[in-house]
Each structure stands twice: as structure tokens, then as C-alpha cells.
Amino acid sequence: MSTFNTKDGTQIYYKDWGTGKPVVFSHGWPLSADAWESQMVFLATNYCRCIAHDRRGHGRSSQPWNGNDMDTYADDLSELIETLDLHGATLIGHSAGGGEVARYIGRYGTKRVAKVVLVSAVPPLMLKTHANPAGLPLQKFDDIRAGVAADRSQFFKDLTAPFFGANRPGAKVS
């Protein structure tokens, strides 16, 4: 199992497949690196080096109480990129992973990055405020917290079908 320890001692798990130009994947909440497996197999088979990590608090990485914020996620991504000495990388982030990638660019720039792909990325602010009138009402976040607190497994099960579009008419679920 490939892991490294961050400066604060958090162990981060990552997959590192293939050879060639590096492509680094950042997953959405509450997923893990496994969400990118199909894309990684395809790209690694076609001469790319594919790296995907389980963000702290997710999957096989440590589950620390602290550091579950975009600044720390970006710091962890930077440490992964530096640990693997990646240059000319394409960073791909989905949902919370898109926020992680955007924050990484804001904090560390593009000296190790060739391209960035944001897929349905979270914006810097999702909450509806006077400054962000298109955001989500606080009640949506309260509902998520309540669902997770009441029955975490059922909440994730209920979230999965619409998250991946399996609830759409004609969707075929394997």
C-alpha cells in the first residue's frame, strides 16, 4: 500500500499507476481514490502516470479530527506532488476535489502543473449569503449533517443514486 505522512503526521494513501505524463486525480466527498479507477485504467494503459489519493478523513487515509478544510487539503496535495516529484502534471478534481485543486493553485501556483480540469467542482463558497445569493441555503447543509448523524450508512446509500445519476430515467445500474 502506497502512503506518505504529511507534516502534521497524517498518513495519506495513494494509487500510482502507469508511466508517462502525470495525471493527478482528486475525488469528491465522501468518495475515495477508487472513484477514478476507470479513468485511471484507461489513461495508464495509454501512457500516462495516474495518481489518485484518498483525502485525509476519507478511504484508507488517516481520519484526523483536525485539518478537514480546503487549505489543509491543498497542503496535502502539494506534499503528494512534491513527494512524487511530479512536474508537468494535469490535475483533475471533482466536486470537493475540484475545490482542493483550485485551492492548491491559489496557494502553490502552477510551477508543477501543465493543465487543470475541474469537474462539477465546488466553488469557493457554497453557502447562500448576501455576497453569494446563488449559493445553497444553510438548511441544505443542516439536512446533510442531520442525515449523517441519524444514520450515516443510510445517508450515503440514499446519496449515491442521485449523485451518480442512477436515478435518471433509463439509467442502467451495474
Backbone as CSV, one residue per row, in Angstrom:
resi,resn,N_x,N_y,N_z,CA_x,CA_y,CA_z,C_x,C_y,C_z
1,MET,0.852,-1.173,0.000,0.000,0.000,0.000,0.897,1.234,0.000
2,SER,0.665,2.160,-0.929,1.475,3.368,-1.038,0.903,4.462,-0.152
3,THR,1.734,4.988,0.729,1.327,6.066,1.622,2.511,6.993,1.855
4,PHE,2.195,8.190,2.340,3.218,9.085,2.851,2.602,9.809,4.039
5,ASN,3.446,10.358,4.887,2.978,11.107,6.045,3.169,12.593,5.801
6,THR,2.109,13.358,6.053,2.177,14.808,5.903,2.965,15.410,7.059
7,LYS,3.213,16.707,6.965,3.976,17.397,8.013,3.313,17.292,9.378
8,ASP,1.968,17.166,9.404,1.281,17.046,10.706,1.087,15.591,11.130
9,GLY,1.697,14.652,10.387,1.655,13.246,10.761,0.497,12.454,10.191
10,THR,-0.350,13.074,9.385,-1.467,12.367,8.765,-0.950,11.462,7.653
11,GLN,-1.387,10.214,7.664,-0.980,9.275,6.622,-1.960,9.376,5.453
12,ILE,-1.423,9.622,4.265,-2.229,9.743,3.047,-1.936,8.544,2.146
13,TYR,-3.002,7.835,1.785,-2.916,6.701,0.859,-3.038,7.236,-0.564
14,TYR,-2.303,6.610,-1.494,-2.444,6.976,-2.904,-2.171,5.771,-3.798
15,LYS,-2.761,5.836,-4.994,-2.502,4.871,-6.061,-1.573,5.567,-7.046
16,ASP,-0.657,4.831,-7.634,0.296,5.381,-8.601,0.468,4.340,-9.696
17,TRP,-0.239,4.536,-10.796,-0.290,3.545,-11.872,0.264,4.120,-13.163
18,GLY,0.955,3.296,-13.919,1.380,3.651,-15.264,2.634,4.498,-15.305
19,THR,3.014,4.856,-16.530,4.193,5.688,-16.760,3.852,6.733,-17.811
20,GLY,4.567,7.830,-17.766,4.346,8.905,-18.724,4.004,10.198,-18.009
21,LYS,3.320,11.083,-18.713,2.946,12.364,-18.117,2.007,12.132,-16.940
22,PRO,2.246,12.823,-15.815,1.417,12.583,-14.632,0.039,13.238,-14.711
23,VAL,-0.955,12.464,-14.296,-2.329,12.931,-14.152,-2.727,12.642,-12.710
24,VAL,-3.083,13.693,-11.973,-3.399,13.558,-10.554,-4.891,13.814,-10.360
25,PHE,-5.559,12.854,-9.744,-7.000,12.909,-9.538,-7.338,13.222,-8.081
26,SER,-8.278,14.143,-7.870,-8.787,14.460,-6.528,-10.280,14.187,-6.512
27,HIS,-10.708,13.327,-5.606,-12.093,12.852,-5.554,-13.013,13.809,-4.805
28,GLY,-14.308,13.587,-4.970,-15.329,14.347,-4.254,-15.655,13.724,-2.910
29,TRP,-16.401,14.463,-2.118,-16.867,13.986,-0.814,-18.080,13.110,-1.056
30,PRO,-18.250,12.031,-0.408,-17.436,11.339,0.575,-16.662,10.175,-0.030
31,LEU,-16.191,10.334,-1.241,-15.601,9.237,-2.000,-14.145,8.981,-1.623
32,SER,-13.476,8.184,-2.445,-12.058,7.874,-2.271,-11.430,7.823,-3.662
33,ALA,-10.148,7.510,-3.707,-9.434,7.391,-4.979,-10.090,6.374,-5.907
34,ASP,-10.790,5.408,-5.352,-11.443,4.375,-6.166,-12.461,4.957,-7.140
35,ALA,-12.975,6.143,-6.872,-13.951,6.767,-7.772,-13.353,7.016,-9.157
36,TRP,-12.025,7.104,-9.245,-11.343,7.394,-10.504,-10.798,6.147,-11.201
37,GLU,-11.111,4.975,-10.712,-10.464,3.762,-11.197,-10.612,3.555,-12.708
38,SER,-11.799,3.722,-13.255,-11.991,3.502,-14.704,-11.136,4.463,-15.524
39,GLN,-11.121,5.730,-15.139,-10.323,6.723,-15.861,-8.832,6.410,-15.731
40,MET,-8.430,5.966,-14.537,-7.016,5.644,-14.316,-6.573,4.445,-15.150
41,VAL,-7.410,3.427,-15.227,-7.065,2.247,-16.034,-6.891,2.665,-17.492
42,PHE,-7.843,3.433,-18.012,-7.770,3.862,-19.411,-6.503,4.691,-19.670
43,LEU,-6.268,5.709,-18.828,-5.123,6.589,-19.065,-3.783,5.889,-18.817
44,ALA,-3.712,5.048,-17.789,-2.463,4.326,-17.530,-2.142,3.359,-18.672
45,THR,-3.172,2.779,-19.266,-2.994,1.889,-20.412,-2.524,2.675,-21.636
46,ASN,-2.816,3.971,-21.643,-2.471,4.827,-22.775,-1.357,5.817,-22.426
47,TYR,-0.373,5.333,-21.683,0.894,6.032,-21.477,0.822,7.281,-20.602
48,CYS,0.008,7.239,-19.579,0.005,8.289,-18.568,0.327,7.665,-17.221
49,ARG,0.929,8.448,-16.372,1.128,8.053,-14.977,-0.041,8.635,-14.205
50,CYS,-0.846,7.781,-13.615,-2.068,8.208,-12.932,-1.907,8.067,-11.421
51,ILE,-2.189,9.155,-10.717,-2.078,9.173,-9.265,-3.410,9.646,-8.704
52,ALA,-3.927,8.924,-7.735,-5.149,9.343,-7.032,-4.956,9.039,-5.557
53,HIS,-5.300,9.991,-4.725,-5.128,9.820,-3.283,-6.476,9.811,-2.575
54,ASP,-6.493,9.183,-1.418,-7.644,9.279,-0.518,-7.372,10.490,0.371
55,ARG,-8.197,11.517,0.218,-8.026,12.727,1.025,-8.079,12.373,2.509
56,ARG,-7.405,13.134,3.352,-7.470,12.896,4.800,-8.934,12.824,5.212
57,GLY,-9.243,11.893,6.094,-10.617,11.702,6.527,-11.445,10.840,5.587
58,HIS,-10.849,10.355,4.504,-11.555,9.556,3.500,-10.798,8.254,3.265
59,GLY,-11.537,7.218,2.911,-10.941,5.960,2.466,-9.878,5.409,3.384
60,ARG,-8.711,5.115,2.802,-7.633,4.444,3.522,-6.647,5.399,4.180
61,SER,-6.874,6.701,4.043,-6.010,7.676,4.711,-6.419,7.812,6.168
62,SER,-5.541,8.453,6.948,-5.852,8.695,8.358,-7.145,9.488,8.502
63,GLN,-7.751,9.348,9.651,-9.030,10.000,9.944,-8.833,11.051,11.051
64,PRO,-8.022,12.094,10.801,-7.755,13.067,11.864,-8.953,13.958,12.145
65,TRP,-9.016,14.430,13.359,-10.077,15.358,13.751,-9.846,16.725,13.114
66,ASN,-8.589,17.146,13.048,-8.247,18.472,12.539,-7.781,18.404,11.089
67,GLY,-7.812,19.549,10.433,-7.272,19.655,9.079,-8.245,19.310,7.975
68,ASN,-9.503,19.213,8.285,-10.501,18.904,7.257,-11.057,20.199,6.683
69,ASP,-10.184,20.915,5.981,-10.533,22.193,5.356,-9.734,22.309,4.056
70,MET,-10.156,23.190,3.179,-9.542,23.291,1.851,-8.062,23.673,1.906
71,ASP,-7.666,24.525,2.848,-6.248,24.877,2.930,-5.402,23.647,3.226
72,THR,-5.828,22.835,4.183,-5.057,21.640,4.535,-5.128,20.604,3.418
73,TYR,-6.291,20.459,2.779,-6.377,19.538,1.642,-5.379,19.951,0.555
74,ALA,-5.293,21.251,0.272,-4.343,21.739,-0.732,-2.907,21.484,-0.296
75,ASP,-2.628,21.678,0.998,-1.285,21.394,1.519,-0.946,19.913,1.347
76,ASP,-1.908,19.036,1.628,-1.691,17.594,1.454,-1.423,17.260,-0.014
77,LEU,-2.190,17.872,-0.917,-1.982,17.648,-2.350,-0.590,18.116,-2.753
78,SER,-0.164,19.254,-2.241,1.177,19.750,-2.527,2.235,18.766,-2.038
79,GLU,2.048,18.237,-0.840,3.017,17.267,-0.313,3.047,15.998,-1.160
80,LEU,1.894,15.555,-1.665,1.858,14.397,-2.557,2.647,14.693,-3.830
81,ILE,2.388,15.837,-4.436,3.063,16.215,-5.679,4.569,16.332,-5.453
82,GLU,4.964,16.907,-4.329,6.394,17.039,-4.026,7.019,15.684,-3.689
83,THR,6.311,14.859,-2.909,6.832,13.534,-2.547,7.120,12.705,-3.790
84,LEU,6.224,12.772,-4.775,6.387,12.004,-6.008,7.201,12.760,-7.057
85,ASP,7.629,13.982,-6.705,8.426,14.851,-7.582,7.797,14.984,-8.966
86,LEU,6.511,15.344,-8.984,5.779,15.473,-10.242,6.025,16.840,-10.872
87,HIS,6.161,16.839,-12.192,6.310,18.073,-12.971,5.441,17.936,-14.215
88,GLY,4.852,19.035,-14.662,4.012,18.994,-15.853,2.745,18.182,-15.655
89,ALA,2.228,18.172,-14.439,1.062,17.341,-14.114,-0.240,17.979,-14.592
90,THR,-1.174,17.114,-14.929,-2.555,17.523,-15.132,-3.293,17.190,-13.850
91,LEU,-3.924,18.188,-13.246,-4.695,17.982,-12.027,-6.167,17.936,-12.393
92,ILE,-6.863,16.891,-11.943,-8.288,16.728,-12.212,-9.006,16.614,-10.882
93,GLY,-9.965,17.507,-10.653,-10.710,17.484,-9.405,-12.200,17.480,-9.648
94,HIS,-12.878,16.609,-8.918,-14.331,16.526,-8.987,-14.926,16.964,-7.660
95,SER,-15.950,17.796,-7.690,-16.680,18.221,-6.505,-15.718,18.819,-5.484
96,ALA,-15.644,18.263,-4.281,-14.711,18.782,-3.272,-13.270,18.694,-3.765
97,GLY,-12.977,17.697,-4.600,-11.641,17.584,-5.187,-11.322,18.747,-6.106
98,GLY,-12.344,19.300,-6.754,-12.137,20.497,-7.575,-11.782,21.693,-6.716
99,GLY,-12.430,21.798,-5.560,-12.076,22.854,-4.619,-10.660,22.688,-4.121
100,GLU,-10.274,21.438,-3.867,-8.906,21.133,-3.423,-7.893,21.564,-4.481
101,VAL,-8.152,21.231,-5.743,-7.243,21.588,-6.832,-7.177,23.110,-6.985
102,ALA,-8.326,23.774,-6.957,-8.340,25.239,-7.085,-7.560,25.892,-5.945
103,ARG,-7.749,25.402,-4.724,-7.026,25.959,-3.587,-5.524,25.678,-3.713
104,TYR,-5.171,24.496,-4.237,-3.757,24.183,-4.466,-3.139,25.234,-5.396
105,ILE,-3.797,25.529,-6.511,-3.282,26.515,-7.464,-3.146,27.876,-6.774
106,GLY,-4.158,28.251,-5.980,-4.107,29.523,-5.271,-2.959,29.611,-4.279
107,ARG,-2.634,28.503,-3.643,-1.589,28.501,-2.614,-0.185,28.221,-3.173
108,TYR,-0.100,27.388,-4.214,1.210,26.928,-4.681,1.527,27.290,-6.123
109,GLY,0.569,27.852,-6.841,0.824,28.236,-8.218,0.828,27.053,-9.168
110,THR,1.409,27.277,-10.328,1.354,26.272,-11.398,2.729,25.773,-11.828
111,LYS,3.749,25.956,-10.996,5.095,25.580,-11.440,5.225,24.081,-11.708
112,ARG,4.425,23.248,-11.065,4.478,21.795,-11.299,3.280,21.315,-12.131
113,VAL,2.466,22.249,-12.606,1.198,21.919,-13.255,1.197,22.362,-14.713
114,ALA,0.730,21.475,-15.591,0.569,21.809,-17.009,-0.874,22.172,-17.333
115,LYS,-1.812,21.425,-16.737,-3.240,21.607,-17.037,-4.055,21.335,-15.791
116,VAL,-5.260,21.905,-15.777,-6.203,21.679,-14.678,-7.569,21.389,-15.278
117,VAL,-8.234,20.388,-14.739,-9.602,20.050,-15.140,-10.461,20.047,-13.876
118,LEU,-11.503,20.874,-13.865,-12.435,20.917,-12.737,-13.763,20.353,-13.220
119,VAL,-14.216,19.278,-12.589,-15.436,18.587,-12.986,-16.478,18.790,-11.891
120,SER,-17.507,19.571,-12.194,-18.551,19.867,-11.203,-17.922,20.216,-9.856
121,ALA,-16.960,21.112,-9.912,-16.202,21.470,-8.718,-17.014,22.356,-7.785
122,VAL,-16.728,22.218,-6.493,-17.356,23.114,-5.530,-16.732,24.495,-5.694
123,PRO,-17.533,25.518,-5.620,-16.979,26.867,-5.684,-16.333,27.207,-4.342
124,PRO,-15.654,28.343,-4.289,-15.048,28.713,-3.004,-16.066,28.815,-1.875
125,LEU,-17.291,29.169,-2.209,-18.321,29.309,-1.192,-19.611,28.706,-1.722
126,MET,-20.128,27.694,-1.040,-21.372,27.054,-1.459,-22.585,27.622,-0.733
127,LEU,-22.368,28.252,0.401,-23.455,28.753,1.237,-24.058,30.032,0.652
128,LYS,-25.375,30.129,0.680,-26.058,31.337,0.238,-25.842,32.437,1.275
129,THR,-25.304,33.548,0.818,-25.087,34.721,1.663,-25.465,35.953,0.844
130,HIS,-25.388,37.116,1.469,-25.641,38.362,0.715,-24.637,38.499,-0.414
131,ALA,-23.391,38.098,-0.172,-22.348,38.184,-1.191,-22.420,37.042,-2.210
132,ASN,-23.136,35.971,-1.870,-23.256,34.804,-2.750,-24.723,34.376,-2.823
133,PRO,-25.567,35.184,-3.477,-27.004,34.891,-3.498,-27.383,33.622,-4.265
134,ALA,-26.490,33.096,-5.092,-26.777,31.868,-5.844,-26.391,30.614,-5.067
135,GLY,-25.892,30.777,-3.848,-25.479,29.627,-3.051,-26.651,28.834,-2.510
136,LEU,-26.316,27.754,-1.799,-27.333,26.888,-1.200,-27.730,27.423,0.176
137,PRO,-29.013,27.315,0.518,-29.428,27.755,1.853,-28.802,26.887,2.942
138,LEU,-28.596,27.481,4.098,-27.999,26.775,5.231,-28.769,25.498,5.555
139,GLN,-30.071,25.485,5.331,-30.892,24.311,5.628,-30.399,23.068,4.893
140,LYS,-29.885,23.230,3.660,-29.364,22.086,2.894,-28.186,21.440,3.624
141,PHE,-27.313,22.261,4.185,-26.157,21.749,4.917,-26.591,21.144,6.249
142,ASP,-27.578,21.779,6.884,-28.125,21.217,8.124,-28.747,19.854,7.866
143,ASP,-29.438,19.704,6.732,-30.047,18.414,6.380,-28.978,17.333,6.188
144,ILE,-27.873,17.686,5.546,-26.782,16.722,5.365,-26.224,16.305,6.719
145,ARG,-25.941,17.283,7.581,-25.400,16.968,8.909,-26.369,16.092,9.698
146,ALA,-27.659,16.412,9.630,-28.662,15.628,10.360,-28.748,14.206,9.801
147,GLY,-28.713,14.065,8.481,-28.772,12.744,7.859,-27.590,11.872,8.229
148,VAL,-26.411,12.460,8.211,-25.202,11.717,8.574,-25.250,11.327,10.051
149,ALA,-25.707,12.239,10.907,-25.759,11.961,12.346,-26.802,10.895,12.677
150,ALA,-27.925,10.917,11.969,-29.013,9.990,12.273,-28.701,8.560,11.828
151,ASP,-28.191,8.398,10.614,-27.901,7.068,10.075,-26.927,7.236,8.913
152,ARG,-25.653,7.270,9.245,-24.594,7.554,8.267,-24.670,6.624,7.052
153,SER,-24.777,5.339,7.285,-24.803,4.382,6.174,-25.998,4.617,5.261
154,GLN,-27.166,4.829,5.842,-28.358,5.069,5.019,-28.237,6.382,4.254
155,PHE,-27.669,7.404,4.893,-27.486,8.691,4.210,-26.626,8.504,2.965
156,PHE,-25.491,7.797,3.104,-24.616,7.596,1.952,-25.293,6.736,0.892
157,LYS,-26.061,5.763,1.303,-26.795,4.931,0.344,-27.797,5.784,-0.428
158,ASP,-28.542,6.627,0.272,-29.530,7.489,-0.382,-28.876,8.535,-1.283
159,LEU,-27.698,8.981,-0.928,-26.981,9.990,-1.704,-26.421,9.412,-2.999
160,THR,-26.068,8.137,-2.988,-25.346,7.527,-4.101,-26.121,7.552,-5.415
161,ALA,-27.372,7.147,-5.428,-28.115,7.053,-6.694,-28.203,8.403,-7.406
162,PRO,-28.668,9.464,-6.757,-28.717,10.741,-7.476,-27.332,11.325,-7.764
163,PHE,-26.366,11.063,-6.896,-25.019,11.595,-7.084,-24.432,11.101,-8.394
164,PHE,-24.616,9.815,-8.697,-24.072,9.231,-9.915,-25.098,9.174,-11.052
165,GLY,-26.273,9.778,-10.853,-27.271,9.824,-11.913,-28.020,8.532,-12.111
166,ALA,-27.909,7.593,-11.170,-28.582,6.303,-11.319,-30.086,6.429,-11.126
167,ASN,-30.554,7.575,-10.693,-31.996,7.788,-10.505,-32.647,8.413,-11.741
168,ARG,-31.898,8.613,-12.789,-32.429,9.224,-14.009,-33.184,8.189,-14.828
169,PRO,-34.228,8.609,-15.524,-34.978,7.669,-16.368,-34.041,7.015,-17.393
170,GLY,-34.129,5.710,-17.494,-33.323,4.955,-18.447,-31.928,4.612,-17.972
171,ALA,-31.553,5.060,-16.779,-30.215,4.740,-16.263,-30.096,3.257,-16.005
172,LYS,-28.969,2.673,-16.401,-28.726,1.249,-16.177,-27.629,1.145,-15.124
173,VAL,-27.982,0.556,-14.003,-27.039,0.397,-12.907,-26.455,-0.999,-12.955
174,SER,-25.134,-1.094,-12.942,-24.495,-2.411,-12.981,-24.455,-2.997,-11.578
